[in-house]
């Protein structure tokens, strides 16, 4: 059994699950260079200045408390119900948890944060 394979062709990424691979044969090197994975998988997100981050964090804390969720502020990290951590820039993609059900619900709530 193999680990999953990642194929990159002209910037297009294809993942093949390991259980679907019976054999790998390298036919030849076509002379192309390896892709730059840093740029290929870079997440484009807006950069916020510290004041904007603080404002967004405060708004998110108010929003979560309004929805009756316990929130603890640990410097830059927010912890929601001892289950989900929210890291800067405090959006749905910056939520981290091992509990997928709770994570999905918190992400939906973060996405529904009213804009100013």
NUDRENNU-765429 format. One record per residue: residue number from 1; x, y, z of N, C-alpha, C in turn; chain. Coordinates in pm, whole numbers, always signed. Example, Ala and Ser with C-alpha at 12.3 -4.5 7.8 and 13.67 -1.06 7.14 Angstrom:
<site vodren="1" n_x="+1319" n_y="-569" n_z="+780" ca_x="+1230" ca_y="-450" ca_z="+780" c_x="+1320" c_y="-330" c_z="+780" nuvo="A"/>
<site vodren="2" n_x="+1285" n_y="-225" n_z="+708" ca_x="+1367" ca_y="-106" ca_z="+714" c_x="+1290" c_y="+3" c_z="+787" nuvo="A"/>
//
This chain:
<site vodren="1" n_x="+85" n_y="-118" n_z="+0" ca_x="+0" ca_y="+0" ca_z="+0" c_x="+89" c_y="+124" c_z="+0" nuvo="A"/>
<site vodren="2" n_x="+51" n_y="+223" n_z="-80" ca_x="+126" ca_y="+347" ca_z="-93" c_x="+57" c_y="+458" c_z="-16" nuvo="A"/>
<site vodren="3" n_x="+134" n_y="+563" n_z="+14" ca_x="+74" ca_y="+687" ca_z="+62" c_x="+7" c_y="+752" c_z="-58" nuvo="A"/>
<site vodren="4" n_x="-71" n_y="+855" n_z="-32" ca_x="-135" ca_y="+926" ca_z="-142" c_x="-30" c_y="+992" c_z="-229" nuvo="A"/>
<site vodren="5" n_x="-61" n_y="+1003" n_z="-358" ca_x="+27" ca_y="+1066" ca_z="-455" c_x="-30" c_y="+1201" c_z="-494" nuvo="A"/>
<site vodren="6" n_x="+61" n_y="+1297" n_z="-515" ca_x="+20" ca_y="+1429" ca_z="-563" c_x="+90" c_y="+1450" c_z="-696" nuvo="A"/>
<site vodren="7" n_x="+11" n_y="+1469" n_z="-801" ca_x="+64" ca_y="+1493" ca_z="-934" c_x="+41" c_y="+1639" c_z="-969" nuvo="A"/>
<site vodren="8" n_x="+145" n_y="+1705" n_z="-1019" ca_x="+134" ca_y="+1844" ca_z="-1058" c_x="+170" c_y="+1854" c_z="-1205" nuvo="A"/>
<site vodren="9" n_x="+77" n_y="+1909" n_z="-1285" ca_x="+99" ca_y="+1923" ca_z="-1428" c_x="+50" c_y="+2061" c_z="-1470" nuvo="A"/>
<site vodren="10" n_x="+144" n_y="+2146" n_z="-1510" ca_x="+112" ca_y="+2283" ca_z="-1553" c_x="+29" c_y="+2359" c_z="-1450" nuvo="A"/>
<site vodren="11" n_x="+66" n_y="+2344" n_z="-1322" ca_x="-5" ca_y="+2415" ca_z="-1216" c_x="-133" c_y="+2349" c_z="-1170" nuvo="A"/>
<site vodren="12" n_x="-175" n_y="+2243" n_z="-1235" ca_x="-296" ca_y="+2172" ca_z="-1193" c_x="-254" c_y="+2057" c_z="-1101" nuvo="A"/>
<site vodren="13" n_x="-320" n_y="+2047" n_z="-986" ca_x="-285" ca_y="+1948" ca_z="-886" c_x="-390" c_y="+1838" c_z="-883" nuvo="A"/>
<site vodren="14" n_x="-342" n_y="+1713" n_z="-888" ca_x="-431" ca_y="+1596" ca_z="-879" c_x="-380" c_y="+1508" c_z="-765" nuvo="A"/>
<site vodren="15" n_x="-470" n_y="+1467" n_z="-677" ca_x="-434" ca_y="+1378" ca_z="-567" c_x="-494" c_y="+1241" c_z="-593" nuvo="A"/>
<site vodren="16" n_x="-411" n_y="+1139" n_z="-578" ca_x="-456" ca_y="+1001" ca_z="-595" c_x="-442" c_y="+931" c_z="-460" nuvo="A"/>
<site vodren="17" n_x="-552" n_y="+883" n_z="-403" ca_x="-543" ca_y="+816" ca_z="-273" c_x="-457" c_y="+690" c_z="-282" nuvo="A"/>
<site vodren="18" n_x="-380" n_y="+665" n_z="-177" ca_x="-286" ca_y="+553" ca_z="-176" c_x="-349" c_y="+418" c_z="-200" nuvo="A"/>
<site vodren="19" n_x="-472" n_y="+397" n_z="-151" ca_x="-535" ca_y="+267" ca_z="-169" c_x="-569" c_y="+238" c_z="-316" nuvo="A"/>
<site vodren="20" n_x="-571" n_y="+343" n_z="-399" ca_x="-604" ca_y="+325" ca_z="-540" c_x="-480" c_y="+298" c_z="-626" nuvo="A"/>
<site vodren="21" n_x="-362" n_y="+299" n_z="-564" ca_x="-237" ca_y="+280" ca_z="-638" c_x="-188" c_y="+139" c_z="-616" nuvo="A"/>
<site vodren="22" n_x="-172" n_y="+63" n_z="-725" ca_x="-121" ca_y="-73" ca_z="-716" c_x="+29" c_y="-76" c_z="-743" nuvo="A"/>
<site vodren="23" n_x="+75" n_y="+9" n_z="-834" ca_x="+216" ca_y="+7" ca_z="-873" c_x="+253" c_y="+143" c_z="-929" nuvo="A"/>
<site vodren="24" n_x="+379" n_y="+182" n_z="-909" ca_x="+431" ca_y="+307" ca_z="-965" c_x="+549" c_y="+274" c_z="-1054" nuvo="A"/>
<site vodren="25" n_x="+543" n_y="+323" n_z="-1177" ca_x="+653" ca_y="+303" ca_z="-1271" c_x="+697" c_y="+439" c_z="-1323" nuvo="A"/>
<site vodren="26" n_x="+823" n_y="+472" n_z="-1303" ca_x="+877" ca_y="+596" ca_z="-1356" c_x="+928" c_y="+568" c_z="-1496" nuvo="A"/>
<site vodren="27" n_x="+866" n_y="+631" n_z="-1594" ca_x="+900" ca_y="+606" ca_z="-1734" c_x="+1023" c_y="+684" c_z="-1774" nuvo="A"/>
<site vodren="28" n_x="+1035" n_y="+805" n_z="-1733" ca_x="+1151" ca_y="+885" ca_z="-1770" c_x="+1135" c_y="+1026" c_z="-1718" nuvo="A"/>
<site vodren="29" n_x="+1244" n_y="+1096" n_z="-1715" ca_x="+1244" ca_y="+1234" ca_z="-1670" c_x="+1231" c_y="+1322" c_z="-1793" nuvo="A"/>
<site vodren="30" n_x="+1129" n_y="+1406" n_z="-1797" ca_x="+1108" ca_y="+1491" ca_z="-1913" c_x="+1187" c_y="+1620" c_z="-1906" nuvo="A"/>
<site vodren="31" n_x="+1272" n_y="+1632" n_z="-1804" ca_x="+1358" ca_y="+1749" ca_z="-1793" c_x="+1293" c_y="+1870" c_z="-1731" nuvo="A"/>
<site vodren="32" n_x="+1167" n_y="+1859" n_z="-1692" ca_x="+1103" ca_y="+1974" ca_z="-1631" c_x="+1145" c_y="+1985" c_z="-1485" nuvo="A"/>
<site vodren="33" n_x="+1146" n_y="+2108" n_z="-1437" ca_x="+1187" ca_y="+2129" ca_z="-1298" c_x="+1068" c_y="+2109" c_z="-1205" nuvo="A"/>
<site vodren="34" n_x="+1098" n_y="+2082" n_z="-1080" ca_x="+993" ca_y="+2063" ca_z="-980" c_x="+918" c_y="+2194" c_z="-959" nuvo="A"/>
<site vodren="35" n_x="+787" n_y="+2186" n_z="-936" ca_x="+709" ca_y="+2308" ca_z="-916" c_x="+747" c_y="+2376" c_z="-784" nuvo="A"/>
<site vodren="36" n_x="+722" n_y="+2504" n_z="-777" ca_x="+745" ca_y="+2580" ca_z="-655" c_x="+620" c_y="+2564" c_z="-567" nuvo="A"/>
<site vodren="37" n_x="+628" n_y="+2473" n_z="-471" ca_x="+511" ca_y="+2440" ca_z="-390" c_x="+468" c_y="+2556" c_z="-302" nuvo="A"/>
<site vodren="38" n_x="+561" n_y="+2645" n_z="-264" ca_x="+523" ca_y="+2760" ca_z="-182" c_x="+424" c_y="+2849" c_z="-255" nuvo="A"/>
<site vodren="39" n_x="+446" n_y="+2871" n_z="-384" ca_x="+354" ca_y="+2957" ca_z="-458" c_x="+231" c_y="+2878" c_z="-505" nuvo="A"/>
<site vodren="40" n_x="+247" n_y="+2748" n_z="-527" ca_x="+137" ca_y="+2666" ca_z="-575" c_x="+27" c_y="+2653" c_z="-470" nuvo="A"/>
<site vodren="41" n_x="+67" n_y="+2640" n_z="-343" ca_x="-30" ca_y="+2618" ca_z="-236" c_x="-46" c_y="+2738" c_z="-143" nuvo="A"/>
<site vodren="42" n_x="-1" n_y="+2853" n_z="-186" ca_x="-13" ca_y="+2972" ca_z="-102" c_x="-159" c_y="+3015" c_z="-93" nuvo="A"/>
<site vodren="43" n_x="-197" n_y="+3047" n_z="+29" ca_x="-333" ca_y="+3096" ca_z="+52" c_x="-330" c_y="+3247" c_z="+38" nuvo="A"/>
<site vodren="44" n_x="-414" n_y="+3298" n_z="-49" ca_x="-423" ca_y="+3442" ca_z="-66" c_x="-521" c_y="+3498" c_z="+36" nuvo="A"/>
<site vodren="45" n_x="-470" n_y="+3569" n_z="+134" ca_x="-558" ca_y="+3634" ca_z="+229" c_x="-508" c_y="+3775" c_z="+251" nuvo="A"/>
<site vodren="46" n_x="-601" n_y="+3859" n_z="+288" ca_x="-565" ca_y="+3997" ca_z="+304" c_x="-481" c_y="+4016" c_z="+430" nuvo="A"/>
<site vodren="47" n_x="-388" n_y="+4106" n_z="+424" ca_x="-305" ca_y="+4137" ca_z="+538" c_x="-369" c_y="+4252" c_z="+614" nuvo="A"/>
<site vodren="48" n_x="-391" n_y="+4229" n_z="+743" ca_x="-454" ca_y="+4330" ca_z="+826" c_x="-349" c_y="+4394" c_z="+916" nuvo="A"/>
<site vodren="49" n_x="-362" n_y="+4523" n_z="+935" ca_x="-273" ca_y="+4592" ca_z="+1028" c_x="-316" c_y="+4555" c_z="+1170" nuvo="A"/>
<site vodren="50" n_x="-227" n_y="+4569" n_z="+1268" ca_x="-259" ca_y="+4528" ca_z="+1405" c_x="-389" c_y="+4588" c_z="+1461" nuvo="A"/>
<site vodren="51" n_x="-417" n_y="+4712" n_z="+1427" ca_x="-541" ca_y="+4775" ca_z="+1476" c_x="-664" c_y="+4705" c_z="+1420" nuvo="A"/>
<site vodren="52" n_x="-658" n_y="+4668" n_z="+1291" ca_x="-771" ca_y="+4598" ca_z="+1229" c_x="-787" c_y="+4458" c_z="+1288" nuvo="A"/>
<site vodren="53" n_x="-675" n_y="+4392" n_z="+1317" ca_x="-682" ca_y="+4259" ca_z="+1379" c_x="-746" c_y="+4268" c_z="+1517" nuvo="A"/>
<site vodren="54" n_x="-707" n_y="+4368" n_z="+1595" ca_x="-764" ca_y="+4385" ca_z="+1729" c_x="-913" c_y="+4414" c_z="+1720" nuvo="A"/>
<site vodren="55" n_x="-951" n_y="+4498" n_z="+1627" ca_x="-1093" ca_y="+4531" ca_z="+1608" c_x="-1172" c_y="+4407" c_z="+1567" nuvo="A"/>
<site vodren="56" n_x="-1118" n_y="+4331" n_z="+1472" ca_x="-1187" ca_y="+4208" ca_z="+1427" c_x="-1198" c_y="+4108" c_z="+1540" nuvo="A"/>
<site vodren="57" n_x="-1092" n_y="+4093" n_z="+1619" ca_x="-1095" ca_y="+3999" ca_z="+1732" c_x="-1201" c_y="+4041" c_z="+1833" nuvo="A"/>
<site vodren="58" n_x="-1207" n_y="+4170" n_z="+1866" ca_x="-1307" ca_y="+4219" ca_z="+1961" c_x="-1449" c_y="+4199" c_z="+1910" nuvo="A"/>
<site vodren="59" n_x="-1470" n_y="+4226" n_z="+1780" ca_x="-1602" ca_y="+4205" ca_z="+1721" c_x="-1641" c_y="+4058" c_z="+1725" nuvo="A"/>
<site vodren="60" n_x="-1544" n_y="+3970" n_z="+1698" ca_x="-1571" ca_y="+3827" ca_z="+1700" c_x="-1604" c_y="+3779" c_z="+1841" nuvo="A"/>
<site vodren="61" n_x="-1532" n_y="+3829" n_z="+1940" ca_x="-1561" ca_y="+3792" ca_z="+2079" c_x="-1703" c_y="+3833" c_z="+2116" nuvo="A"/>
<site vodren="62" n_x="-1741" n_y="+3955" n_z="+2082" ca_x="-1878" ca_y="+4002" ca_z="+2109" c_x="-1981" c_y="+3914" c_z="+2039" nuvo="A"/>
<site vodren="63" n_x="-1954" n_y="+3879" n_z="+1913" ca_x="-2045" ca_y="+3798" ca_z="+1833" c_x="-2062" c_y="+3659" c_z="+1893" nuvo="A"/>
<site vodren="64" n_x="-1952" n_y="+3598" n_z="+1932" ca_x="-1960" ca_y="+3463" ca_z="+1991" c_x="-2032" c_y="+3466" c_z="+2125" nuvo="A"/>
<site vodren="65" n_x="-2005" n_y="+3569" n_z="+2207" ca_x="-2075" ca_y="+3580" ca_z="+2336" c_x="-2224" c_y="+3609" c_z="+2315" nuvo="A"/>
<site vodren="66" n_x="-2255" n_y="+3688" n_z="+2213" ca_x="-2396" ca_y="+3715" ca_z="+2181" c_x="-2469" c_y="+3586" c_z="+2145" nuvo="A"/>
<site vodren="67" n_x="-2395" n_y="+3493" n_z="+2087" ca_x="-2451" ca_y="+3362" ca_z="+2052" c_x="-2431" c_y="+3260" c_z="+2165" nuvo="A"/>
<site vodren="68" n_x="-2402" n_y="+3312" n_z="+2284" ca_x="-2395" ca_y="+3234" ca_z="+2408" c_x="-2286" c_y="+3126" c_z="+2409" nuvo="A"/>
<site vodren="69" n_x="-2173" n_y="+3159" n_z="+2349" ca_x="-2060" ca_y="+3067" ca_z="+2350" c_x="-1952" c_y="+3120" c_z="+2443" nuvo="A"/>
<site vodren="70" n_x="-1893" n_y="+3035" n_z="+2525" ca_x="-1785" ca_y="+3080" ca_z="+2612" c_x="-1657" c_y="+3102" c_z="+2531" nuvo="A"/>
<site vodren="71" n_x="-1599" n_y="+3220" n_z="+2545" ca_x="-1478" ca_y="+3256" ca_z="+2470" c_x="-1372" c_y="+3303" c_z="+2569" nuvo="A"/>
<site vodren="72" n_x="-1250" n_y="+3251" n_z="+2552" ca_x="-1137" ca_y="+3295" ca_z="+2633" c_x="-1032" c_y="+3350" c_z="+2538" nuvo="A"/>
<site vodren="73" n_x="-980" n_y="+3469" n_z="+2572" ca_x="-880" ca_y="+3536" ca_z="+2490" c_x="-741" c_y="+3508" c_z="+2548" nuvo="A"/>
<site vodren="74" n_x="-660" n_y="+3431" n_z="+2474" ca_x="-522" ca_y="+3403" ca_z="+2512" c_x="-431" c_y="+3481" c_z="+2417" nuvo="A"/>
<site vodren="75" n_x="-401" n_y="+3606" n_z="+2450" ca_x="-319" ca_y="+3692" ca_z="+2366" c_x="-376" c_y="+3698" c_z="+2225" nuvo="A"/>
<site vodren="76" n_x="-313" n_y="+3629" n_z="+2129" ca_x="-360" ca_y="+3633" ca_z="+1990" c_x="-462" c_y="+3524" c_z="+1960" nuvo="A"/>
<site vodren="77" n_x="-470" n_y="+3422" n_z="+2043" ca_x="-557" ca_y="+3307" ca_z="+2015" c_x="-685" c_y="+3317" c_z="+2096" nuvo="A"/>
<site vodren="78" n_x="-796" n_y="+3290" n_z="+2029" ca_x="-925" ca_y="+3280" ca_z="+2098" c_x="-959" c_y="+3133" c_z="+2114" nuvo="A"/>
<site vodren="79" n_x="-1010" n_y="+3095" n_z="+2231" ca_x="-1054" ca_y="+2957" ca_z="+2253" c_x="-1203" c_y="+2960" c_z="+2278" nuvo="A"/>
<site vodren="80" n_x="-1276" n_y="+2880" n_z="+2201" ca_x="-1421" ca_y="+2876" ca_z="+2212" c_x="-1462" c_y="+2741" c_z="+2271" nuvo="A"/>
<site vodren="81" n_x="-1525" n_y="+2744" n_z="+2386" ca_x="-1580" ca_y="+2626" ca_z="+2451" c_x="-1476" c_y="+2515" c_z="+2472" nuvo="A"/>
<site vodren="82" n_x="-1352" n_y="+2553" n_z="+2495" ca_x="-1243" ca_y="+2456" ca_z="+2515" c_x="-1232" c_y="+2355" c_z="+2402" nuvo="A"/>
<site vodren="83" n_x="-1280" n_y="+2391" n_z="+2285" ca_x="-1282" ca_y="+2297" ca_z="+2173" c_x="-1221" c_y="+2353" c_z="+2046" nuvo="A"/>
<site vodren="84" n_x="-1243" n_y="+2480" n_z="+2019" ca_x="-1197" ca_y="+2541" ca_z="+1894" c_x="-1106" c_y="+2658" c_z="+1925" nuvo="A"/>
<site vodren="85" n_x="-991" n_y="+2663" n_z="+1858" ca_x="-903" ca_y="+2779" ca_z="+1866" c_x="-920" c_y="+2860" c_z="+1738" nuvo="A"/>
<site vodren="86" n_x="-925" n_y="+2991" n_z="+1754" ca_x="-935" ca_y="+3081" ca_z="+1639" c_x="-810" c_y="+3169" c_z="+1642" nuvo="A"/>
<site vodren="87" n_x="-732" n_y="+3161" n_z="+1536" ca_x="-606" ca_y="+3233" ca_z="+1525" c_x="-622" c_y="+3353" c_z="+1432" nuvo="A"/>
<site vodren="88" n_x="-530" n_y="+3450" n_z="+1439" ca_x="-537" ca_y="+3561" ca_z="+1343" c_x="-531" c_y="+3507" c_z="+1201" nuvo="A"/>
<site vodren="89" n_x="-605" n_y="+3560" n_z="+1109" ca_x="-679" ca_y="+3685" ca_z="+1109" c_x="-825" c_y="+3672" c_z="+1153" nuvo="A"/>
<site vodren="90" n_x="-856" n_y="+3571" n_z="+1234" ca_x="-988" ca_y="+3555" ca_z="+1295" c_x="-1099" c_y="+3539" c_z="+1192" nuvo="A"/>
<site vodren="91" n_x="-1077" n_y="+3450" n_z="+1097" ca_x="-1182" ca_y="+3417" ca_z="+1001" c_x="-1209" c_y="+3267" c_z="+1009" nuvo="A"/>
<site vodren="92" n_x="-1302" n_y="+3219" n_z="+930" ca_x="-1342" ca_y="+3078" ca_z="+936" c_x="-1226" c_y="+2984" c_z="+901" nuvo="A"/>
<site vodren="93" n_x="-1137" n_y="+3026" n_z="+813" ca_x="-1023" ca_y="+2943" ca_z="+775" c_x="-917" c_y="+2934" c_z="+883" nuvo="A"/>
<site vodren="94" n_x="-922" n_y="+3022" n_z="+982" ca_x="-822" ca_y="+3020" ca_z="+1088" c_x="-872" c_y="+2950" c_z="+1214" nuvo="A"/>
<site vodren="95" n_x="-983" n_y="+2877" n_z="+1202" ca_x="-1036" ca_y="+2798" ca_z="+1313" c_x="-971" c_y="+2660" c_z="+1312" nuvo="A"/>
<site vodren="96" n_x="-933" n_y="+2612" n_z="+1431" ca_x="-865" ca_y="+2484" ca_z="+1443" c_x="-931" c_y="+2402" c_z="+1553" nuvo="A"/>
<site vodren="97" n_x="-962" n_y="+2276" n_z="+1521" ca_x="-1019" ca_y="+2185" ca_z="+1621" c_x="-1009" c_y="+2042" c_z="+1573" nuvo="A"/>
<site vodren="98" n_x="-1004" n_y="+1949" n_z="+1666" ca_x="-1005" ca_y="+1807" ca_z="+1628" c_x="-1147" c_y="+1755" c_z="+1618" nuvo="A"/>
<site vodren="99" n_x="-1243" n_y="+1833" n_z="+1665" ca_x="-1384" ca_y="+1794" ca_z="+1658" c_x="-1447" c_y="+1859" c_z="+1535" nuvo="A"/>
<site vodren="100" n_x="-1463" n_y="+1782" n_z="+1428" ca_x="-1510" ca_y="+1836" ca_z="+1300" c_x="-1651" c_y="+1895" c_z="+1308" nuvo="A"/>
<site vodren="101" n_x="-1738" n_y="+1835" n_z="+1388" ca_x="-1876" ca_y="+1883" ca_z="+1397" c_x="-1878" c_y="+2023" c_z="+1460" nuvo="A"/>
<site vodren="102" n_x="-1810" n_y="+2038" n_z="+1572" ca_x="-1806" ca_y="+2168" ca_z="+1639" c_x="-1731" c_y="+2269" c_z="+1553" nuvo="A"/>
<site vodren="103" n_x="-1622" n_y="+2226" n_z="+1490" ca_x="-1544" ca_y="+2315" ca_z="+1404" c_x="-1631" c_y="+2373" c_z="+1293" nuvo="A"/>
<site vodren="104" n_x="-1709" n_y="+2289" n_z="+1228" ca_x="-1795" ca_y="+2334" ca_z="+1118" c_x="-1898" c_y="+2435" c_z="+1168" nuvo="A"/>
<site vodren="105" n_x="-1954" n_y="+2411" n_z="+1284" ca_x="-2055" ca_y="+2503" ca_z="+1338" c_x="-1994" c_y="+2637" c_z="+1374" nuvo="A"/>
<site vodren="106" n_x="-1876" n_y="+2635" n_z="+1434" ca_x="-1809" ca_y="+2761" ca_z="+1470" c_x="-1769" c_y="+2837" c_z="+1344" nuvo="A"/>
<site vodren="107" n_x="-1720" n_y="+2764" n_z="+1242" ca_x="-1683" ca_y="+2830" ca_z="+1117" c_x="-1803" c_y="+2898" c_z="+1052" nuvo="A"/>
<site vodren="108" n_x="-1919" n_y="+2833" n_z="+1056" ca_x="-2041" ca_y="+2895" ca_z="+1001" c_x="-2076" c_y="+3021" c_z="+1078" nuvo="A"/>
<site vodren="109" n_x="-2061" n_y="+3014" n_z="+1210" ca_x="-2091" ca_y="+3130" ca_z="+1293" c_x="-1993" c_y="+3244" c_z="+1264" nuvo="A"/>
<site vodren="110" n_x="-1865" n_y="+3212" n_z="+1249" ca_x="-1765" ca_y="+3315" ca_z="+1217" c_x="-1795" c_y="+3377" c_z="+1080" nuvo="A"/>
<site vodren="111" n_x="-1836" n_y="+3294" n_z="+984" ca_x="-1871" ca_y="+3346" ca_z="+851" c_x="-1991" c_y="+3439" c_z="+857" nuvo="A"/>
<site vodren="112" n_x="-2079" n_y="+3419" n_z="+955" ca_x="-2199" ca_y="+3502" ca_z="+967" c_x="-2178" c_y="+3625" c_z="+1055" nuvo="A"/>
<site vodren="113" n_x="-2054" n_y="+3652" n_z="+1094" ca_x="-2024" ca_y="+3770" ca_z="+1173" c_x="-2069" c_y="+3894" c_z="+1097" nuvo="A"/>
<site vodren="114" n_x="-2153" n_y="+3976" n_z="+1157" ca_x="-2199" ca_y="+4097" ca_z="+1086" c_x="-2081" c_y="+4189" c_z="+1054" nuvo="A"/>
<site vodren="115" n_x="-2083" n_y="+4244" n_z="+936" ca_x="-1977" ca_y="+4338" ca_z="+897" c_x="-2015" c_y="+4477" c_z="+943" nuvo="A"/>
<site vodren="116" n_x="-1911" n_y="+4557" n_z="+968" ca_x="-1938" ca_y="+4692" ca_z="+1016" c_x="-1974" c_y="+4783" c_z="+904" nuvo="A"/>
//
